[in-house]
C-alpha cells in the first residue's frame, strides 16, 4: 500500500512560516506525501516572510502543481487523498471555496475535497474579520469535514520563541489528518510538567 496523500494549498495571506513547518512535518513522516499548490499571492508573500527561495519551499513537498494546471491530479475526485489543508487561507480563497468558485487548481482541489466528503482544514488568516469573512467561515464550518483553524497564539505549552508557537500551530493544523508532529505538547502533557 502506498503513502497517504495530503494536498497543501497556500494562498496570498501572511503565514509562510506555518506553510514551511507543515511541509517539513509531513516530509518527516514516512507514511505521508504532500502535493503543494501555491497561488501567485502566496509566492509573492514568500519573499516578505522568509529567506527561503520558492524552489526551496517546493523542495519540501513531494509533488507540486501550479494554480493554472486545472488538469492536475488534485482537480479530480479519483485522485485519492486524505484531504486538504490550506495554509495560509486568505479570505479571498475562503470566499472562493464557500461559493464553489473553482477558477484555479487550489480552489478546484478544495471543491473536490468537499464534494468527496474528505477533510478540509482552513488556516484562516486575517484580522480583524469582517461580517462577510465571519459569515463565509461560519457557513464553511457547517459543512461536514471542514475545520477552521486560525493560527491562534497559545501559551500553556510554555513557548520560548516564535518558532515554538509556529511549530505548535502547525501540529494543530495537521492533527485532523492524524499526522503527529514530534514535540507537540497537548494541554495535559504541558500542565503535567
Phi and psi in degrees as GROMACS dihedral restraints (atoms count N, CA, C in turn):
[ dihedral_restraints ]
;  ai    aj    ak    al  type     phi  dphi    fc
    3     4     5     6     1   -79.1    20    10
    4     5     6     7     1  -177.8    20    10
    6     7     8     9     1   -71.5    20    10
    7     8     9    10     1   154.2    20    10
    9    10    11    12     1   -75.8    20    10
   10    11    12    13     1   141.7    20    10
   12    13    14    15     1  -106.4    20    10
   13    14    15    16     1   141.4    20    10
   15    16    17    18     1  -133.0    20    10
   16    17    18    19     1   137.6    20    10
   18    19    20    21     1   -94.0    20    10
   19    20    21    22     1   131.5    20    10
   21    22    23    24     1  -114.8    20    10
   22    23    24    25     1   118.1    20    10
   24    25    26    27     1  -104.5    20    10
   25    26    27    28     1   147.3    20    10
   27    28    29    30     1  -133.3    20    10
   28    29    30    31     1   122.9    20    10
   30    31    32    33     1  -106.1    20    10
   31    32    33    34     1   175.0    20    10
   33    34    35    36     1   -82.5    20    10
   34    35    36    37     1    61.0    20    10
   36    37    38    39     1  -127.1    20    10
   37    38    39    40     1   166.6    20    10
   39    40    41    42     1   -65.3    20    10
   40    41    42    43     1   137.2    20    10
   42    43    44    45     1   148.3    20    10
   43    44    45    46     1    15.6    20    10
   45    46    47    48     1   -55.2    20    10
   46    47    48    49     1   -40.5    20    10
   48    49    50    51     1   -60.0    20    10
   49    50    51    52     1   -33.7    20    10
   51    52    53    54     1   -66.0    20    10
   52    53    54    55     1   -43.4    20    10
   54    55    56    57     1   -57.6    20    10
   55    56    57    58     1   -47.2    20    10
   57    58    59    60     1   -61.0    20    10
   58    59    60    61     1   -45.0    20    10
   60    61    62    63     1   -64.6    20    10
   61    62    63    64     1   -39.6    20    10
   63    64    65    66     1   -62.8    20    10
   64    65    66    67     1   -47.7    20    10
   66    67    68    69     1   -62.9    20    10
   67    68    69    70     1   -40.8    20    10
   69    70    71    72     1   -62.6    20    10
   70    71    72    73     1   -41.5    20    10
   72    73    74    75     1   -64.4    20    10
   73    74    75    76     1   -43.9    20    10
   75    76    77    78     1   -63.7    20    10
   76    77    78    79     1   -41.7    20    10
   78    79    80    81     1   -60.7    20    10
   79    80    81    82     1   -32.9    20    10
   81    82    83    84     1   -74.3    20    10
   82    83    84    85     1   -17.9    20    10
   84    85    86    87     1   -95.2    20    10
   85    86    87    88     1   113.2    20    10
   87    88    89    90     1   -67.6    20    10
   88    89    90    91     1   -11.2    20    10
   90    91    92    93     1   -87.9    20    10
   91    92    93    94     1    -7.6    20    10
   93    94    95    96     1  -124.9    20    10
   94    95    96    97     1   155.0    20    10
   96    97    98    99     1  -140.2    20    10
   97    98    99   100     1   150.4    20    10
   99   100   101   102     1  -117.0    20    10
  100   101   102   103     1   150.5    20    10
  102   103   104   105     1  -121.0    20    10
  103   104   105   106     1   119.5    20    10
  105   106   107   108     1  -101.6    20    10
  106   107   108   109     1   131.4    20    10
  108   109   110   111     1  -126.1    20    10
  109   110   111   112     1   116.6    20    10
  111   112   113   114     1  -114.4    20    10
  112   113   114   115     1   129.7    20    10
  114   115   116   117     1   -73.6    20    10
  115   116   117   118     1   168.5    20    10
  117   118   119   120     1   -61.6    20    10
  118   119   120   121     1   -37.7    20    10
  120   121   122   123     1   -62.8    20    10
  121   122   123   124     1   -39.6    20    10
  123   124   125   126     1   -64.5    20    10
  124   125   126   127     1   -41.3    20    10
  126   127   128   129     1   -63.2    20    10
  127   128   129   130     1   -39.6    20    10
  129   130   131   132     1   -65.2    20    10
  130   131   132   133     1   -40.8    20    10
  132   133   134   135     1   -64.6    20    10
  133   134   135   136     1   -30.4    20    10
  135   136   137   138     1   -51.6    20    10
  136   137   138   139     1   -44.5    20    10
  138   139   140   141     1   -67.2    20    10
  139   140   141   142     1   -22.9    20    10
  141   142   143   144     1   -86.9    20    10
  142   143   144   145     1   -24.3    20    10
  144   145   146   147     1  -116.1    20    10
  145   146   147   148     1    -3.4    20    10
  147   148   149   150     1  -154.6    20    10
  148   149   150   151     1   160.3    20    10
  150   151   152   153     1   -90.6    20    10
  151   152   153   154     1    -4.2    20    10
  153   154   155   156     1   -75.0    20    10
  154   155   156   157     1   149.0    20    10
  156   157   158   159     1   -82.9    20    10
  157   158   159   160     1   164.7    20    10
  159   160   161   162     1   -60.0    20    10
  160   161   162   163     1   -38.9    20    10
  162   163   164   165     1   -63.0    20    10
  163   164   165   166     1   -37.6    20    10
  165   166   167   168     1   -67.9    20    10
  166   167   168   169     1   -35.5    20    10
  168   169   170   171     1   -70.2    20    10
  169   170   171   172     1   -43.3    20    10
  171   172   173   174     1   -57.6    20    10
  172   173   174   175     1   -36.7    20    10
  174   175   176   177     1   -66.3    20    10
  175   176   177   178     1   -18.6    20    10
  177   178   179   180     1   -76.4    20    10
  178   179   180   181     1   -17.7    20    10
  180   181   182   183     1   -95.7    20    10
  181   182   183   184     1   154.4    20    10
  183   184   185   186     1   -77.5    20    10
  184   185   186   187     1   -34.0    20    10
  186   187   188   189     1  -141.1    20    10
  187   188   189   190     1   153.2    20    10
  189   190   191   192     1  -133.2    20    10
  190   191   192   193     1   154.6    20    10
  192   193   194   195     1  -145.2    20    10
  193   194   195   196     1   147.8    20    10
  195   196   197   198     1   -90.6    20    10
  196   197   198   199     1   152.5    20    10
  198   199   200   201     1   -57.9    20    10
  199   200   201   202     1   -28.3    20    10
  201   202   203   204     1   -87.2    20    10
  202   203   204   205     1    -0.6    20    10
  204   205   206   207     1   -83.8    20    10
  205   206   207   208     1    68.1    20    10
  207   208   209   210     1   -68.3    20    10
  208   209   210   211     1   -10.2    20    10
  210   211   212   213     1   -98.3    20    10
  211   212   213   214     1     6.6    20    10
  213   214   215   216     1   -71.8    20    10
  214   215   216   217     1   161.9    20    10
  216   217   218   219     1   -46.3    20    10
  217   218   219   220     1   -48.8    20    10
  219   220   221   222     1   -61.9    20    10
  220   221   222   223     1    -9.9    20    10
  222   223   224   225     1   -78.4    20    10
  223   224   225   226     1    -8.1    20    10
  225   226   227   228     1  -118.4    20    10
  226   227   228   229     1   141.7    20    10
  228   229   230   231     1   -66.3    20    10
  229   230   231   232     1   -18.8    20    10
  231   232   233   234     1   -79.8    20    10
  232   233   234   235     1    -9.0    20    10
  234   235   236   237     1   -81.0    20    10
  235   236   237   238     1   104.4    20    10
  237   238   239   240     1   -71.9    20    10
  238   239   240   241     1   127.9    20    10
  240   241   242   243     1  -142.9    20    10
  241   242   243   244     1   164.8    20    10
  243   244   245   246     1   -86.9    20    10
  244   245   246   247     1   -10.0    20    10
  246   247   248   249     1   143.4    20    10
  247   248   249   250     1  -160.3    20    10
  249   250   251   252     1  -144.7    20    10
  250   251   252   253     1   142.5    20    10
  252   253   254   255     1  -122.1    20    10
  253   254   255   256     1   127.0    20    10
  255   256   257   258     1  -107.4    20    10
  256   257   258   259     1   112.2    20    10
  258   259   260   261     1  -143.0    20    10
  259   260   261   262     1   112.1    20    10
  261   262   263   264     1   -78.3    20    10
  262   263   264   265     1   161.7    20    10
  264   265   266   267     1  -113.8    20    10
  265   266   267   268     1   109.2    20    10
  267   268   269   270     1   -71.0    20    10
  268   269   270   271     1   162.9    20    10
  270   271   272   273     1   -70.8    20    10
  271   272   273   274     1   -27.0    20    10
  273   274   275   276     1   -63.7    20    10
  274   275   276   277     1   -44.7    20    10
  276   277   278   279     1   -66.9    20    10
  277   278   279   280     1   -41.9    20    10
  279   280   281   282     1   -59.7    20    10
  280   281   282   283     1   -41.0    20    10
  282   283   284   285     1   -64.9    20    10
  283   284   285   286     1   -40.8    20    10
  285   286   287   288     1   -63.3    20    10
  286   287   288   289     1   -43.2    20    10
  288   289   290   291     1   -64.7    20    10
  289   290   291   292     1   -44.1    20    10
  291   292   293   294     1   -58.4    20    10
  292   293   294   295     1   -41.1    20    10
  294   295   296   297     1   -91.8    20    10
  295   296   297   298     1    -4.1    20    10
  297   298   299   300     1    73.7    20    10
  298   299   300   301     1    22.8    20    10
  300   301   302   303     1   -86.0    20    10
  301   302   303   304     1    82.8    20    10
  303   304   305   306     1   -92.8    20    10
  304   305   306   307     1    68.0    20    10
  306   307   308   309     1   -93.3    20    10
  307   308   309   310     1     5.3    20    10
  309   310   311   312     1  -146.8    20    10
  310   311   312   313     1   174.0    20    10
  312   313   314   315     1   -66.4    20    10
  313   314   315   316     1   -37.3    20    10
  315   316   317   318     1   -60.4    20    10
  316   317   318   319     1   -48.4    20    10
  318   319   320   321     1   -67.0    20    10
  319   320   321   322     1   -37.8    20    10
  321   322   323   324     1   -65.0    20    10
  322   323   324   325     1   -42.2    20    10
  324   325   326   327     1   -62.6    20    10
  325   326   327   328     1   -39.4    20    10
  327   328   329   330     1   -65.6    20    10
  328   329   330   331     1   -40.8    20    10
  330   331   332   333     1   -61.8    20    10
  331   332   333   334     1   -43.4    20    10
  333   334   335   336     1   -63.9    20    10
  334   335   336   337     1   -42.4    20    10
  336   337   338   339     1   -57.8    20    10
  337   338   339   340     1   -43.5    20    10
  339   340   341   342     1   -66.2    20    10
  340   341   342   343     1   -47.7    20    10
  342   343   344   345     1   -67.5    20    10
  343   344   345   346     1   -26.4    20    10
  345   346   347   348     1   -88.6    20    10
  346   347   348   349     1    -1.9    20    10
  348   349   350   351     1    71.6    20    10
  349   350   351   352     1    28.8    20    10
  351   352   353   354     1   -93.5    20    10
  352   353   354   355     1   166.5    20    10
  354   355   356   357     1   -69.7    20    10
  355   356   357   358     1   131.5    20    10
  357   358   359   360     1  -127.5    20    10
  358   359   360   361     1   118.1    20    10
  360   361   362   363     1  -112.0    20    10
  361   362   363   364     1   128.6    20    10
  363   364   365   366     1  -115.3    20    10
  364   365   366   367     1   118.1    20    10
  366   367   368   369     1   -88.0    20    10
  367   368   369   370     1    80.0    20    10
  369   370   371   372     1   -64.4    20    10
  370   371   372   373     1   123.5    20    10
  372   373   374   375     1  -127.8    20    10
  373   374   375   376     1    91.8    20    10
  375   376   377   378     1  -164.7    20    10
  376   377   378   379     1   148.3    20    10
  378   379   380   381     1  -160.1    20    10
  379   380   381   382     1   138.0    20    10
  381   382   383   384     1   -71.5    20    10
  382   383   384   385     1   163.0    20    10
  384   385   386   387     1   -91.9    20    10
  385   386   387   388     1   131.3    20    10
  387   388   389   390     1   -81.0    20    10
  388   389   390   391     1   169.8    20    10
  390   391   392   393     1   -60.4    20    10
  391   392   393   394     1   -34.6    20    10
  393   394   395   396     1   -67.3    20    10
  394   395   396   397     1   -45.3    20    10
  396   397   398   399     1   -58.1    20    10
  397   398   399   400     1   -47.9    20    10
  399   400   401   402     1   -62.6    20    10
  400   401   402   403     1   -39.9    20    10
  402   403   404   405     1   -62.9    20    10
  403   404   405   406     1   -46.9    20    10
  405   406   407   408     1   -60.4    20    10
  406   407   408   409     1   -46.0    20    10
  408   409   410   411     1   -66.5    20    10
  409   410   411   412     1   -39.8    20    10
  411   412   413   414     1   -60.8    20    10
  412   413   414   415     1   -48.6    20    10
  414   415   416   417     1   -67.1    20    10
  415   416   417   418     1   -35.5    20    10
  417   418   419   420     1   -64.7    20    10
  418   419   420   421     1   -40.3    20    10
  420   421   422   423     1   -64.4    20    10
  421   422   423   424     1   -20.6    20    10
  423   424   425   426     1   -80.1    20    10
  424   425   426   427     1   -12.5    20    10
  426   427   428   429     1   -80.1    20    10
  427   428   429   430     1   127.8    20    10
  429   430   431   432     1   -54.9    20    10
  430   431   432   433     1   133.7    20    10
  432   433   434   435     1    92.6    20    10
  433   434   435   436     1   -10.1    20    10
  435   436   437   438     1   -92.9    20    10
  436   437   438   439     1   132.4    20    10
  438   439   440   441     1  -124.6    20    10
  439   440   441   442     1   129.3    20    10
  441   442   443   444     1  -101.4    20    10
  442   443   444   445     1   114.6    20    10
  444   445   446   447     1  -126.7    20    10
  445   446   447   448     1    87.6    20    10
  447   448   449   450     1   -70.2    20    10
  448   449   450   451     1   152.9    20    10
  450   451   452   453     1   -76.8    20    10
  451   452   453   454     1    78.5    20    10
  453   454   455   456     1   -85.6    20    10
  454   455   456   457     1   140.6    20    10
  456   457   458   459     1   -70.9    20    10
  457   458   459   460     1   138.5    20    10
  459   460   461   462     1  -130.0    20    10
  460   461   462   463     1   151.3    20    10
  462   463   464   465     1  -124.6    20    10
  463   464   465   466     1   -11.6    20    10
  465   466   467   468     1   -64.1    20    10
  466   467   468   469     1   -21.1    20    10
  468   469   470   471     1   -90.1    20    10
  469   470   471   472     1     9.0    20    10
  471   472   473   474     1    55.8    20    10
  472   473   474   475     1    58.0    20    10
  474   475   476   477     1   -66.3    20    10
  475   476   477   478     1   143.5    20    10
  477   478   479   480     1  -104.8    20    10
  478   479   480   481     1   -10.0    20    10
  480   481   482   483     1  -157.5    20    10
  481   482   483   484     1   169.8    20    10
  483   484   485   486     1   -62.4    20    10
  484   485   486   487     1   -35.9    20    10
  486   487   488   489     1   -61.1    20    10
  487   488   489   490     1   -38.7    20    10
  489   490   491   492     1   -62.3    20    10
  490   491   492   493     1   -43.0    20    10
  492   493   494   495     1   -67.2    20    10
  493   494   495   496     1   -38.5    20    10
  495   496   497   498     1   -64.1    20    10
  496   497   498   499     1   -44.8    20    10
  498   499   500   501     1   -63.0    20    10
  499   500   501   502     1   -40.7    20    10
  501   502   503   504     1   -64.1    20    10
  502   503   504   505     1   -44.0    20    10
  504   505   506   507     1   -65.2    20    10
  505   506   507   508     1   -41.7    20    10
  507   508   509   510     1   -59.4    20    10
  508   509   510   511     1   -40.2    20    10
  510   511   512   513     1   -62.0    20    10
  511   512   513   514     1   -40.5    20    10
  513   514   515   516     1   -67.1    20    10
  514   515   516   517     1   -35.3    20    10
  516   517   518   519     1   -68.0    20    10
  517   518   519   520     1   -33.1    20    10
  519   520   521   522     1   -89.1    20    10
  520   521   522   523     1   -17.9    20    10
  522   523   524   525     1   -57.1    20    10
  523   524   525   526     1   -38.4    20    10
  525   526   527   528     1   -60.3    20    10
  526   527   528   529     1   -19.6    20    10
  528   529   530   531     1   -94.3    20    10
  529   530   531   532     1    -5.7    20    10
  531   532   533   534     1    82.4    20    10
  532   533   534   535     1    17.8    20    10
  534   535   536   537     1   -91.8    20    10
  535   536   537   538     1   119.9    20    10
  537   538   539   540     1   -96.9    20    10
  538   539   540   541     1   126.8    20    10
  540   541   542   543     1   -93.0    20    10
  541   542   543   544     1   129.2    20    10
  543   544   545   546     1   -59.2    20    10
  544   545   546   547     1   135.2    20    10
  546   547   548   549     1    85.5    20    10
  547   548   549   550     1     0.3    20    10
  549   550   551   552     1   -68.2    20    10
  550   551   552   553     1   123.5    20    10
  552   553   554   555     1  -106.8    20    10
  553   554   555   556     1   109.3    20    10
  555   556   557   558     1   -74.9    20    10
  556   557   558   559     1   170.1    20    10
  558   559   560   561     1   -51.3    20    10
  559   560   561   562     1   -57.1    20    10
  561   562   563   564     1   -67.0    20    10
  562   563   564   565     1   -37.8    20    10
  564   565   566   567     1   -62.2    20    10
  565   566   567   568     1   -40.9    20    10
  567   568   569   570     1   -68.5    20    10
  568   569   570   571     1   -36.8    20    10
  570   571   572   573     1   -77.2    20    10
  571   572   573   574     1   -22.5    20    10
  573   574   575   576     1   -76.5    20    10
  574   575   576   577     1   -16.6    20    10
